[in-house]
Amino acid sequence: MKIFVTGVAGQLGHDVMNELDARGFAAVGTDLAPAYAGLADGTAVTRLPYISLDITDKAAVEKAICELAPDAVVHCAAWTAVDKAEECPDICRKVNAEGTRNIAEACKKLDIPMMYFSTDYVFNGNGTRPWEPDDAYEPLGVYGATKAEGEVAVKENLSKFFILRIAWVFGRNGKNFIRTMLRLAKTHDHLTVVSDQIGTPTYTYDLARLVVDMITTDRYGIYHVTNEGPYLSWYEFAKAIFEEAGVTNVTVSPVTSEEYGAKAKRPYNSRMDRSKLVREGFTPLPEWQDALHRYVEILKAEEE
């Protein structure tokens, strides 16, 4: 089985490529750079076939996918800079909405499944009830709107699709909240972190294993996927990170989202109902505490 993976220079694409290779699949990666520009860690993704592709170029996308003739496409590429999206809405839409439509239309021509990764930002972020896969769109800002438009493009073109909504993503290949907290701890003795945004994180290594499990089935549809475990705030997550990493020189204080003052509005409620995974026969991701432990151990090893 041959799988075409977009966005392999990012956190999720990197881990999906490695997981596909580990399980014996033929994986071909793509990103915008002329050559693979992700983490040079010597893992399979650095050695697997790679093509440069601008997903916003409709003709180029159709040519690449039709010539490659994969059995499925895992679409990890996205514009994820939430604040920057408010400044550059046209570019963000071109990547997240138009680029996704280009891929969906190419998959339609070949009648192959597509997997698309979306976000809790497609909802309004209010309340305390965990969001369910069939809840209505009411996106927060440009980023959420363009990811919702990407979802629509997938659903309009394909019957064989997976849409996985994820949140608070962290992985080896790129920037994330955990890396930021540990980096800031080296130069600060006090940090403020928002305490009124509640959710659960998603470790791309764990997610990649589920991705490969899913893409070999016909249990299509929309799923919510984050690591299991209790819901928590970013403030609580920061404290858990420092405790896990043995960082004792930093104190953390809670602030409201309004006090923090980010350019783009963030969801207060990022709780996701993940029960559909079990109903459809998939194994949920491990608890986030376990994922955090494993990830911090990797970061420690990188520094040795």
Backbone hydrogen bonds in HBPLUS format (Angstrom, degrees):
<---DONOR---> <-ACCEPTOR-->    atom                        ^
c    i                          cat <-CA-CA->   ^        H-A-AA   ^      H-
h    n   atom  resd res      DA  || num        DHA   H-A  angle D-A-AA Bond
n    s   type  num  typ     dist DA aas  dist angle  dist       angle   num
A0026-ALA N   A0001-MET O   3.08 MM  25  6.13 162.0  2.12 152.9 155.7     1
A0071-ASP N   A0002-LYS O   2.75 MM  69  5.35 159.7  1.79 145.4 152.4     2
A0003-ILE N   A0026-ALA O   2.83 MM  23  6.25 157.5  1.88 162.4 170.1     3
A0028-VAL N   A0003-ILE O   2.99 MM  25  6.35 162.0  2.02 161.4 164.5     4
A0004-PHE N   A0072-ALA O   3.06 MM  68  6.45 166.7  2.08 157.0 158.9     5
A0074-VAL N   A0004-PHE O   2.84 MM  70  6.20 160.8  1.87 158.1 164.6     6
A0005-VAL N   A0028-VAL O   2.87 MM  23  6.17 165.0  1.89 161.7 165.8     7
A0030-THR N   A0005-VAL O   2.91 MM  25  6.27 131.2  2.15 162.7 168.0     8
A0006-THR N   A0074-VAL O   3.04 MM  68  6.50 155.9  2.10 151.4 158.2     9
A0007-GLY N   A0030-THR O   2.91 MM  23  6.06 111.5  2.39 136.0 154.2    10
A0010-GLY N   A0007-GLY O   3.13 MM   3  5.71 160.9  2.17 119.2 122.0    11
A0008-VAL N   A0030-THR O   3.22 MM  22  5.98 167.3  2.23 146.4 148.7    12
A0014-HIS N   A0010-GLY O   3.17 MM   4  5.97 157.1  2.22 140.5 146.4    13
A0016-VAL N   A0012-LEU O   2.88 MM   4  6.11 156.9  1.93 159.3 167.0    14
A0017-MET N   A0013-GLY O   3.04 MM   4  6.15 164.6  2.06 149.5 152.9    15
A0018-ASN N   A0014-HIS O   3.26 MM   4  6.51 162.0  2.29 144.5 149.2    16
A0019-GLU N   A0015-ASP O   2.95 MM   4  6.08 156.2  2.01 145.6 152.2    17
A0020-LEU N   A0016-VAL O   2.91 MM   4  6.08 161.2  1.94 153.5 158.3    18
A0021-ASP N   A0017-MET O   3.05 MM   4  6.25 164.9  2.07 149.8 153.7    19
A0022-ALA N   A0018-ASN O   2.94 MM   4  6.11 157.1  2.00 144.9 151.6    20
A0023-ARG N   A0019-GLU O   3.15 MM   4  6.33 136.2  2.35 140.7 150.7    21
A0023-ARG N   A0020-LEU O   3.17 MM   3  5.30 133.6  2.40  97.2 109.5    22
A0025-PHE N   A0020-LEU O   2.96 MM   5  5.20 161.2  1.99 153.3 147.3    23
A0024-GLY N   A0021-ASP O   3.02 MM   3  5.12 164.2  2.05 108.1 112.3    24
A0029-GLY N   A0049-PRO O   2.94 MM  20  6.28 170.0  1.95 153.2 150.7    25
A0051-ILE N   A0029-GLY O   2.91 MM  22  6.43 151.3  2.00 153.3 161.5    26
A0053-LEU N   A0031-ASP O   2.88 MM  22  5.69 162.9  1.91 140.7 146.5    27
A0046-THR N   A0043-THR O   3.05 MM   3  5.88 148.7  2.15 124.8 131.8    28
A0047-ARG N   A0044-ALA O   2.83 MM   3  5.32 154.1  1.90 116.5 125.2    29
A0048-LEU N   A0044-ALA O   2.96 MM   4  6.02 133.9  2.18 156.3 169.7    30
A0057-ASP N   A0054-ASP O   2.99 MM   3  5.60 166.5  2.01 121.2 125.3    31
A0061-VAL N   A0057-ASP O   2.94 MM   4  6.17 157.6  1.99 159.4 166.5    32
A0062-GLU N   A0058-LYS O   3.01 MM   4  6.24 168.5  2.02 153.8 156.5    33
A0063-LYS N   A0059-ALA O   2.98 MM   4  6.11 161.9  2.01 147.4 152.8    34
A0064-ALA N   A0060-ALA O   2.93 MM   4  6.03 167.6  1.95 148.9 152.5    35
A0065-ILE N   A0061-VAL O   3.00 MM   4  6.11 174.8  2.01 157.5 159.1    36
A0066-CYS N   A0062-GLU O   2.95 MM   4  5.87 159.7  1.99 145.2 151.8    37
A0067-GLU N   A0063-LYS O   2.96 MM   4  5.93 157.4  2.01 146.5 152.9    38
A0068-LEU N   A0064-ALA O   2.99 MM   4  6.04 155.8  2.05 142.9 150.2    39
A0069-ALA N   A0065-ILE O   2.84 MM   4  5.81 148.5  1.94 142.3 151.0    40
A0073-VAL N   A0113-PRO O   3.08 MM  40  6.54 155.2  2.15 147.8 155.3    41
A0115-MET N   A0073-VAL O   2.85 MM  42  6.30 149.7  1.94 156.3 165.7    42
A0075-HIS N   A0115-MET O   2.77 MM  40  5.80 163.7  1.80 161.0 163.6    43
A0082-VAL N   A0080-THR O   2.99 MM   2  5.64 111.5  2.48 114.0  97.1    44
A0085-ALA N   A0081-ALA O   2.93 MM   4  6.07 138.2  2.11 148.6 160.2    45
A0086-GLU N   A0083-ASP O   3.08 MM   3  5.61 141.1  2.23 110.6 119.8    46
A0087-GLU N   A0084-LYS O   2.97 MM   3  5.19 134.3  2.18 102.7 115.4    47
A0088-CYS N   A0084-LYS O   2.91 MM   4  6.16 143.1  2.04 149.0 160.8    48
A0092-CYS N   A0088-CYS O   3.10 MM   4  6.28 169.6  2.11 159.8 163.0    49
A0093-ARG N   A0089-PRO O   2.91 MM   4  6.02 159.8  1.95 146.9 152.3    50
A0094-LYS N   A0090-ASP O   2.95 MM   4  6.09 150.4  2.04 140.1 148.7    51
A0095-VAL N   A0091-ILE O   3.08 MM   4  6.37 151.1  2.17 150.2 156.4    52
A0096-ASN N   A0092-CYS O   2.88 MM   4  6.03 166.1  1.90 161.8 160.8    53
A0097-ALA N   A0093-ARG O   2.91 MM   4  5.16 148.9  2.01 129.0 139.1    54
A0098-GLU N   A0093-ARG O   3.08 MM   5  6.53 160.3  2.12 154.9 161.0    55
A0099-GLY N   A0094-LYS O   2.83 MM   5  6.04 132.5  2.06 136.2 150.9    56
A0101-ARG N   A0097-ALA O   2.95 MM   4  6.18 153.6  2.02 145.1 152.9    57
A0102-ASN N   A0098-GLU O   2.91 MM   4  6.19 156.0  1.97 151.3 157.5    58
A0103-ILE N   A0099-GLY O   3.17 MM   4  6.48 155.6  2.24 145.5 151.0    59
A0104-ALA N   A0100-THR O   2.90 MM   4  6.15 161.7  1.94 151.9 157.4    60
A0105-GLU N   A0101-ARG O   2.88 MM   4  6.04 160.8  1.91 154.7 159.0    61
A0106-ALA N   A0102-ASN O   3.13 MM   4  6.33 150.1  2.22 140.0 147.9    62
A0107-CYS N   A0103-ILE O   2.93 MM   4  6.20 157.3  1.98 151.5 157.9    63
A0108-LYS N   A0104-ALA O   2.90 MM   4  6.14 146.5  2.02 143.1 152.8    64
A0109-LYS N   A0105-GLU O   3.16 MM   4  6.45 150.1  2.25 141.2 147.5    65
A0110-LEU N   A0106-ALA O   3.34 MM   4  6.69 146.9  2.46 142.9 150.7    66
A0111-ASP N   A0107-CYS O   2.79 MM   4  5.78 114.6  2.22 138.6 156.9    67
A0112-ILE N   A0107-CYS O   3.09 MM   5  5.30 160.9  2.13 139.4 145.3    68
A0111-ASP N   A0108-LYS O   3.14 MM   3  4.79 143.0  2.28  92.5 103.5    69
A0114-MET N   A0160-LYS O   3.21 MM  46  6.76 144.8  2.35 141.2 149.8    70
A0162-PHE N   A0114-MET O   2.89 MM  48  6.33 149.9  1.98 153.9 159.7    71
A0116-TYR N   A0162-PHE O   2.81 MM  46  6.20 162.1  1.84 161.7 166.3    72
A0164-LEU N   A0116-TYR O   2.88 MM  48  6.30 161.1  1.92 162.5 168.1    73
A0118-SER N   A0164-LEU O   2.79 MM  46  5.84 157.3  1.84 130.9 138.9    74
A0166-ILE N   A0118-SER O   3.16 MM  48  6.26 168.9  2.18 124.7 121.8    75
A0122-VAL N   A0119-THR O   3.40 MM   3  6.15 167.2  2.42 115.7 117.1    76
A0123-PHE N   A0120-ASP O   3.10 MM   3  5.89 169.6  2.11 122.7 125.6    77
A0140-LEU N   A0121-TYR O   3.06 MM  19  5.65 159.0  2.11 162.7 167.6    78
A0138-GLU N   A0122-VAL O   2.84 MM  16  5.91 169.5  1.85 152.7 156.4    79
A0268-TYR N   A0125-GLY O   3.05 MM 143  5.17 122.0  2.40 126.5 133.1    80
A0269-ASN N   A0125-GLY O   2.77 MM 144  4.64 148.1  1.87 119.2 126.6    81
A0131-TRP N   A0271-ARG O   2.84 MM 140  6.12 164.3  1.86 143.3 138.0    82
A0273-ASP N   A0131-TRP O   2.79 MM 142  5.56 168.7  1.80 153.5 151.6    83
A0135-ASP N   A0132-GLU O   3.03 MM   3  5.51 169.8  2.04 124.3 126.1    84
A0145-ALA N   A0141-GLY O   3.07 MM   4  6.20 157.0  2.13 145.4 152.6    85
A0146-THR N   A0142-VAL O   2.89 MM   4  6.07 164.0  1.91 158.7 161.8    86
A0147-LYS N   A0143-TYR O   3.02 MM   4  6.25 152.5  2.10 151.2 159.1    87
A0148-ALA N   A0144-GLY O   2.99 MM   4  6.16 151.9  2.07 144.6 152.2    88
A0149-GLU N   A0145-ALA O   2.95 MM   4  6.22 151.9  2.03 144.2 152.4    89
A0150-GLY N   A0146-THR O   2.97 MM   4  6.20 142.9  2.11 135.7 145.4    90
A0151-GLU N   A0147-LYS O   3.03 MM   4  6.36 150.7  2.11 142.3 149.6    91
A0152-VAL N   A0148-ALA O   2.99 MM   4  6.35 158.8  2.04 150.9 156.1    92
A0153-ALA N   A0149-GLU O   2.99 MM   4  6.24 155.5  2.06 144.8 151.3    93
A0154-VAL N   A0150-GLY O   3.07 MM   4  6.37 152.8  2.15 148.8 155.4    94
A0155-LYS N   A0151-GLU O   2.97 MM   4  6.28 167.2  1.99 157.1 160.0    95
A0156-GLU N   A0152-VAL O   2.83 MM   4  5.94 152.3  1.91 153.0 160.3    96
A0157-ASN N   A0153-ALA O   3.32 MM   4  6.31 140.9  2.49 135.5 143.4    97
A0158-LEU N   A0154-VAL O   2.99 MM   4  5.90 151.4  2.07 155.8 162.8    98
A0221-GLY N   A0161-PHE O   2.91 MM  60  6.16 152.7  1.99 148.9 158.0    99
A0163-ILE N   A0221-GLY O   2.96 MM  58  6.26 160.2  2.00 145.2 147.8   100
A0223-TYR N   A0163-ILE O   2.78 MM  60  6.15 163.9  1.81 167.7 171.7   101
A0165-ARG N   A0223-TYR O   2.86 MM  58  6.27 168.1  1.87 164.9 165.8   102
A0225-VAL N   A0165-ARG O   2.95 MM  60  6.03 174.5  1.96 160.8 161.8   103
A0202-THR N   A0168-TRP O   3.06 MM  34  5.77 160.4  2.09 124.8 124.3   104
A0170-PHE N   A0202-THR O   2.92 MM  32  6.25 150.4  2.01 162.5 161.0   105
A0204-THR N   A0170-PHE O   2.93 MM  34  6.12 164.3  1.95 154.6 159.4   106
A0180-THR N   A0176-ASN O   2.98 MM   4  6.20 160.3  2.02 153.5 159.9   107
A0181-MET N   A0177-PHE O   2.91 MM   4  6.10 163.7  1.94 152.5 155.8   108
A0182-LEU N   A0178-ILE O   3.07 MM   4  6.30 168.8  2.08 156.7 159.3   109
A0183-ARG N   A0179-ARG O   2.86 MM   4  6.01 147.8  1.97 146.5 156.0   110
A0184-LEU N   A0180-THR O   2.90 MM   4  6.08 166.0  1.92 154.7 158.2   111
A0185-ALA N   A0181-MET O   2.99 MM   4  6.16 142.1  2.14 141.9 152.4   112
A0186-LYS N   A0183-ARG O   3.11 MM   3  5.59 155.4  2.18 109.7 117.0   113
A0187-THR N   A0184-LEU O   3.03 MM   3  5.48 154.2  2.10 111.3 119.0   114
A0188-HIS N   A0184-LEU O   2.88 MM   4  5.84 126.8  2.17 154.2 170.2   115
A0251-THR N   A0189-ASP O   2.96 MM  62  6.24 157.2  2.02 133.0 136.0   116
A0191-LEU N   A0251-THR O   2.89 MM  60  6.36 155.9  1.95 159.5 167.6   117
A0253-SER N   A0191-LEU O   2.84 MM  62  6.31 158.7  1.89 156.4 163.6   118
A0193-VAL N   A0253-SER O   2.99 MM  60  6.35 155.5  2.05 159.6 167.3   119
A0255-VAL N   A0193-VAL O   3.04 MM  62  5.82 142.4  2.18 130.1 132.1   120
A0235-TYR N   A0194-VAL O   2.93 MM  41  5.55 126.2  2.22 151.4 152.7   121
A0195-SER N   A0255-VAL O   2.88 MM  60  5.84 147.1  1.99 160.6 163.5   122
A0198-ILE N   A0268-TYR O   2.78 MM  70  5.98 167.4  1.79 153.0 151.6   123
A0270-SER N   A0198-ILE O   2.65 MM  72  5.55 153.2  1.72 166.3 173.5   124
A0199-GLY N   A0232-LEU O   2.89 MM  33  5.60 163.7  1.92 157.6 157.3   125
A0232-LEU N   A0199-GLY O   2.94 MM  33  5.60 159.6  1.98 152.1 158.0   126
A0227-ASN N   A0201-PRO O   2.94 MM  26  6.03 158.9  1.99 146.8 153.7   127
A0206-ASP N   A0203-TYR O   3.09 MM   3  5.54 119.7  2.47 109.0 122.0   128
A0207-LEU N   A0203-TYR O   2.97 MM   4  6.23 163.4  2.00 154.0 159.5   129
A0208-ALA N   A0204-THR O   2.81 MM   4  5.82 155.6  1.87 145.1 150.6   130
A0210-LEU N   A0206-ASP O   3.41 MM   4  6.82 154.0  2.48 145.5 151.8   131
A0210-LEU N   A0207-LEU O   3.06 MM   3  5.19 116.8  2.47  99.0 114.1   132
A0211-VAL N   A0207-LEU O   2.85 MM   4  6.16 156.0  1.91 153.8 161.7   133
A0212-VAL N   A0208-ALA O   3.12 MM   4  6.38 159.3  2.17 148.4 151.4   134
A0213-ASP N   A0209-ARG O   3.09 MM   4  6.33 153.5  2.16 140.3 148.1   135
A0214-MET N   A0210-LEU O   2.82 MM   4  6.04 160.2  1.86 157.4 162.1   136
A0215-ILE N   A0211-VAL O   2.94 MM   4  6.07 169.3  1.95 156.2 158.6   137
A0217-THR N   A0214-MET O   2.80 MM   3  5.44 161.0  1.84 130.4 131.5   138
A0228-GLU N   A0286-PRO O   3.10 MM  58  5.65 134.5  2.31 117.4 123.3   139
A0288-TRP N   A0228-GLU O   2.75 MM  60  5.87 148.3  1.85 153.1 148.5   140
A0237-PHE N   A0233-SER O   2.87 MM   4  6.13 149.7  1.96 144.7 154.2   141
A0238-ALA N   A0234-TRP O   2.81 MM   4  6.07 156.1  1.87 150.3 156.1   142
A0239-LYS N   A0235-TYR O   3.12 MM   4  6.45 159.8  2.17 147.5 152.1   143
A0240-ALA N   A0236-GLU O   2.98 MM   4  6.22 152.9  2.06 142.6 150.3   144
A0241-ILE N   A0237-PHE O   2.87 MM   4  6.14 149.9  1.97 150.6 158.9   145
A0242-PHE N   A0238-ALA O   3.08 MM   4  6.40 164.9  2.10 155.0 157.2   146
A0243-GLU N   A0239-LYS O   2.99 MM   4  6.17 155.6  2.05 146.1 153.4   147
A0244-GLU N   A0240-ALA O   2.91 MM   4  6.03 161.7  1.95 146.2 151.3   148
A0245-ALA N   A0241-ILE O   2.89 MM   4  6.07 153.6  1.96 149.4 157.0   149
A0246-GLY N   A0242-PHE O   2.97 MM   4  5.87 110.9  2.46 134.0 148.2   150
A0247-VAL N   A0242-PHE O   2.83 MM   5  4.83 150.8  1.91 146.3 149.6   151
A0246-GLY N   A0243-GLU O   3.25 MM   3  5.13 153.3  2.32  97.0 104.9   152
A0260-TYR N   A0256-THR O   2.94 MM   4  6.23 152.5  2.02 148.5 156.5   153
A0261-GLY N   A0257-SER O   2.95 MM   4  6.20 160.8  1.99 152.0 156.2   154
A0277-LEU N   A0274-ARG O   3.15 MM   3  6.00 149.6  2.25 123.5 129.2   155
A0279-ARG N   A0275-SER O   3.17 MM   4  6.50 164.3  2.20 152.1 156.8   156
A0280-GLU N   A0276-LYS O   2.91 MM   4  6.06 145.1  2.03 150.2 158.1   157
A0282-PHE N   A0277-LEU O   2.86 MM   5  5.16 159.7  1.90 157.8 150.8   158
A0281-GLY N   A0278-VAL O   2.99 MM   3  5.03 161.6  2.02 106.7 111.7   159
A0290-ASP N   A0287-GLU O   3.05 MM   3  5.51 124.1  2.37 109.2 121.7   160
A0291-ALA N   A0287-GLU O   3.10 MM   4  6.47 159.0  2.14 149.9 156.5   161
A0292-LEU N   A0288-TRP O   2.77 MM   4  5.91 160.6  1.80 150.7 155.5   162
A0293-HIS N   A0289-GLN O   3.07 MM   4  6.26 156.8  2.13 140.8 146.8   163
A0294-ARG N   A0290-ASP O   3.06 MM   4  6.35 165.5  2.08 152.3 155.3   164
A0295-TYR N   A0291-ALA O   2.93 MM   4  6.10 157.5  1.98 150.5 157.3   165
A0296-VAL N   A0292-LEU O   2.91 MM   4  6.03 166.0  1.93 155.4 158.7   166
A0297-GLU N   A0293-HIS O   3.09 MM   4  6.27 154.6  2.16 146.8 153.6   167
A0298-ILE N   A0294-ARG O   3.20 MM   4  6.49 145.9  2.33 138.9 147.2   168
A0298-ILE N   A0295-TYR O   3.08 MM   3  5.10 120.4  2.45  95.4 110.0   169
A0299-LEU N   A0295-TYR O   3.00 MM   4  6.39 157.8  2.05 151.6 157.6   170
A0300-LYS N   A0296-VAL O   2.90 MM   4  6.16 155.6  1.96 150.1 156.7   171
A0301-ALA N   A0297-GLU O   3.06 MM   4  6.26 155.9  2.12 141.6 147.9   172
A0302-GLU N   A0298-ILE O   2.96 MM   4  6.27 147.1  2.07 147.6 156.8   173
A0303-GLU N   A0299-LEU O   3.29 MM   4  6.56 138.1  2.48 139.9 149.4   174
A0303-GLU N   A0300-LYS O   3.13 MM   3  5.32 132.8  2.36  99.0 111.4   175
A0304-GLU N   A0301-ALA O   3.21 MM   3  5.25 147.7  2.32  98.8 108.2   176
